[in-house]
Amino acid sequence: MLSLEKLVEKSSSLGTLPAIVFRVFEVMDDPNSTATMIGRIVNDDPALTARLLKLVNSPFYGFAAKVDTVYRAIALLGHRELRSVVLAASAVKVFDGIPTELVSMPVFWKRSLYTAVVARVLAAYRRDREIERYFIAGLLHDIGSLLMYLRLPDEMTQVLQQESDAPVWQRESDIIGYNHAEVGGLLLKKWSLPPILCQAVEFHLYPEKAPKDSRDAAWLIHLANQIQRYHGERDPQLAADAEIDTAIWESAGLGAEILPQVLEKAGQQFEASRDALLS
């Protein structure tokens, strides 16, 4: 059985972001970089360019005029949001070859994207700065399970087929020794993403255990994930009259009374971004 560290370390090209993403990030981190310098790198990847422009021109951003060049997109988005768009547009294309009997990739990314837009909406209600980082954390919150499906198909088959009322992550821990949230957090660390993103993913199942600096982020992703389970595509394991515990809302710094507005805004953003990111 691979240890958690070995699983991520030996991921090789599987579960690794394209080199162009790191090239873009490297230039963006240079204080002397310009939109032209960044745009030239993005333009080297026609597929990434197409997805970026499709997303920027979607109702997700709602720009009045058509954005027809990467350089214009960079000028409109700014470096911080561009980083999130490049990461989102690339991450959904990373994993390939996962046994279809273990997971439906369209369903996986649909649920992940819905969690992402809910997290973005919740962060806006909470008046957080850098709401796009919550979108990325939501999009990638279950990414560790994909690496486990790829590298540990037999063990994950056992997890999924085990007759138990325990949640999947608990069965993962019991059978494998760690769960997909822990794998995801370490994988994002390998991708050199900010610690708050890595820890929000790592602790989204049990946010009370997150380090103090990232606990608020972990609670918000936890809540976004719960909203996806209860309202995005209702989890069949949930009772028909089940509701999200108000304590979870309070721990995330929000009130349950905003749920209708959150669902409306998230639904709009999901529809606006789905074709650009998942097609």
C-alpha positions in Angstrom: 0.0 0.0 0.0 1.4 3.4 -1.0 1.7 5.9 1.8 0.1 9.3 1.4 3.4 11.0 0.6 4.4 8.3 -1.9 1.1 8.4 -3.6 1.4 12.1 -4.4 5.2 11.9 -5.0 4.8 9.1 -7.5 1.9 10.7 -9.3 4.4 11.5 -12.2 2.6 13.1 -15.1 -0.7 11.9 -13.8 -2.2 14.5 -11.5 0.3 17.2 -12.6 -0.6 20.5 -14.0 0.6 21.3 -17.5 4.0 23.0 -17.6 2.5 26.1 -19.2 0.5 26.8 -16.0 3.7 27.0 -14.0 5.3 29.2 -16.7 2.3 31.6 -16.5 2.5 31.6 -12.7 6.3 32.2 -12.8 5.9 35.3 -15.0 3.0 36.6 -13.1 5.0 36.4 -9.9 7.7 38.6 -11.4 6.8 42.2 -10.4 8.2 43.5 -13.7 6.0 41.3 -15.8 3.5 42.8 -18.2 0.2 41.7 -19.7 2.0 41.2 -23.0 4.6 38.9 -21.5 1.9 36.8 -19.8 -0.3 36.8 -22.9 2.5 35.5 -25.1 2.9 32.4 -22.9 -0.9 31.7 -22.7 -1.1 32.0 -26.5 1.4 29.2 -26.8 -1.4 26.8 -25.7 -4.3 27.2 -28.2 -6.6 24.9 -26.0 -5.9 27.0 -22.9 -6.4 30.2 -24.9 -9.7 29.0 -26.2 -11.1 28.0 -22.8 -9.9 31.2 -21.2 -11.6 33.4 -23.8 -14.7 31.3 -23.7 -15.0 31.7 -19.9 -14.2 35.4 -20.0 -16.9 36.0 -22.7 -19.5 34.0 -20.8 -22.1 35.5 -18.5 -20.0 34.3 -15.6 -18.1 37.6 -15.9 -20.6 39.6 -17.8 -18.3 42.0 -19.7 -20.3 44.3 -22.0 -18.0 44.0 -25.0 -16.6 40.9 -26.6 -13.1 40.0 -25.4 -11.2 38.7 -28.4 -7.6 38.6 -27.3 -5.8 37.1 -24.3 -4.1 40.5 -23.7 -7.5 42.1 -23.3 -8.6 39.4 -21.0 -5.6 39.9 -18.8 -6.2 43.6 -18.7 -9.8 43.2 -17.7 -9.3 40.4 -15.1 -6.1 41.4 -13.5 -3.3 39.1 -12.4 -5.0 37.6 -9.3 -8.2 36.5 -11.1 -6.3 35.5 -14.2 -4.3 33.0 -12.1 -7.6 31.4 -10.9 -9.0 31.2 -14.5 -5.8 29.6 -15.9 -5.8 27.1 -13.0 -9.5 26.3 -13.4 -9.2 25.9 -17.2 -6.3 23.6 -16.8 -7.2 21.5 -13.8 -10.3 20.0 -15.4 -8.2 18.6 -18.2 -5.4 17.1 -16.0 -6.9 13.6 -15.2 -7.5 11.0 -17.8 -7.8 7.3 -17.9 -9.7 6.8 -14.7 -11.7 3.6 -14.8 -15.3 4.6 -15.7 -16.7 2.0 -13.4 -15.3 3.9 -10.4 -16.3 7.4 -11.3 -18.2 9.4 -13.9 -15.9 12.3 -14.8 -18.8 14.5 -16.1 -20.7 14.0 -12.8 -17.5 14.6 -10.8 -16.7 17.9 -12.4 -20.3 19.0 -12.4 -20.5 18.6 -8.6 -17.1 20.2 -8.2 -18.0 23.2 -10.3 -21.3 23.7 -8.5 -19.4 23.6 -5.2 -17.0 26.1 -6.6 -19.6 28.6 -7.6 -21.4 28.2 -4.2 -18.1 28.9 -2.5 -17.6 32.0 -4.6 -21.1 33.3 -3.8 -20.7 32.5 0.0 -17.3 34.3 0.0 -18.9 37.4 -1.6 -21.7 37.4 1.0 -19.0 37.2 3.7 -17.2 40.1 2.0 -14.0 38.1 1.8 -11.1 39.5 -0.3 -10.0 37.3 -3.2 -13.2 35.4 -3.6 -11.7 33.6 -6.6 -9.5 31.5 -4.3 -12.6 30.0 -2.8 -13.8 29.2 -6.3 -10.6 27.3 -6.9 -10.7 25.5 -3.5 -14.3 24.5 -4.2 -13.5 23.3 -7.7 -10.6 21.2 -6.4 -12.0 20.1 -3.0 -12.4 16.4 -4.1 -9.4 16.3 -6.5 -7.6 13.8 -4.3 -10.1 11.2 -5.0 -9.2 11.2 -8.7 -5.6 10.5 -7.9 -6.7 7.6 -5.6 -8.9 6.2 -8.4 -5.9 6.3 -10.8 -3.3 4.9 -8.4 -5.3 2.7 -6.1 -8.2 1.3 -8.2 -8.4 -2.0 -6.3 -8.5 -0.3 -2.9 -11.0 2.3 -4.1 -13.2 -0.4 -5.5 -13.2 -2.0 -2.1 -14.1 1.4 -0.5 -17.0 2.0 -2.9 -18.4 -1.6 -2.6 -18.2 -1.8 1.2 -21.6 -2.0 2.7 -21.5 0.6 5.4 -23.3 3.7 6.6 -19.9 5.4 7.1 -19.2 8.2 4.7 -16.8 7.4 1.8 -13.9 9.4 3.4 -14.2 7.4 6.6 -14.1 4.2 4.6 -11.0 5.5 2.7 -9.3 6.1 6.0 -10.2 2.7 7.4 -9.2 0.8 4.3 -6.3 2.8 2.9 -5.1 4.8 5.9 -5.9 8.3 4.6 -8.7 10.0 2.7 -9.2 12.0 -0.5 -9.1 15.4 1.4 -5.6 14.6 2.7 -4.5 13.5 -0.8 -6.0 16.7 -2.3 -4.3 19.0 0.1 -0.9 17.4 -0.5 -1.4 17.4 -4.2 -2.2 21.1 -4.2 0.9 21.7 -2.1 2.9 19.9 -4.9 1.3 22.2 -7.3 2.8 25.1 -5.3 -0.6 26.6 -4.6 -1.0 29.0 -1.6 -1.2 27.3 1.9 -4.7 28.6 2.5 -6.0 26.8 -0.6 -4.1 23.6 0.3 -5.4 23.6 3.8 -9.0 24.5 2.9 -9.0 21.4 0.7 -7.2 19.2 3.2 -9.6 20.1 6.1 -12.9 20.7 4.3 -14.3 17.4 5.8 -13.4 18.4 9.4 -12.8 22.2 9.3 -12.6 22.4 13.1 -9.2 20.7 12.8 -7.8 23.2 10.3 -4.9 25.5 11.3 -6.2 28.8 12.7 -5.1 30.8 9.7 -7.1 28.7 7.2 -10.0 27.6 9.4 -12.4 30.1 8.0 -11.6 29.0 4.5 -12.1 25.3 5.4 -15.5 26.0 7.0 -16.6 27.9 3.9 -15.6 25.1 1.6 -17.3 22.6 4.0 -20.5 24.6 3.8 -20.3 24.9 0.1 -19.9 21.1 -0.2 -22.9 20.6 2.1 -25.0 22.9 -0.1 -24.0 20.9 -3.1 -24.9 17.7 -1.4 -28.3 19.0 -0.2 -29.3 21.2 -3.0 -27.1 20.9 -6.0 -27.7 17.2 -6.8 -29.2 15.8 -3.7 -27.2 13.0 -2.1 -29.4 9.8 -2.0 -28.0 9.0 1.5 -29.6 12.1 2.9 -33.1 12.0 4.4 -35.8 13.8 2.5 -36.3 16.4 5.2 -32.6 16.8 6.2 -31.2 20.3 6.5 -27.8 21.7 6.9 -27.0 22.2 10.5 -27.2 25.9 11.5 -24.0 25.5 13.4 -22.2 24.9 10.1 -23.5 28.2 8.8 -22.5 30.0 12.0 -19.0 28.5 11.9 -18.7 29.7 8.3 -19.6 33.2 9.5 -22.9 33.3 7.7 -26.7 32.8 8.4 -28.9 30.1 6.9 -31.5 32.8 5.9 -29.4 33.7 2.8 -29.7 30.1 1.4 -32.4 31.0 -1.3 -30.3 33.9 -2.6 -27.1 31.7 -2.6 -28.9 29.0 -4.6 -30.2 31.5 -7.1 -26.8 33.2 -7.7 -25.0 29.9 -7.7 -27.4 28.5 -10.2 -26.8 31.4 -12.5 -23.0 31.2 -12.2 -23.0 27.5 -12.7 -24.9 27.7 -15.9 -22.7 30.6 -17.1 -19.4 28.8 -16.4 -20.3 25.1 -17.2 -20.0 25.2 -21.0 -16.7 27.2 -20.8 -15.0 24.9 -18.3 -16.6 21.5 -18.8 -17.3 21.2 -22.5 
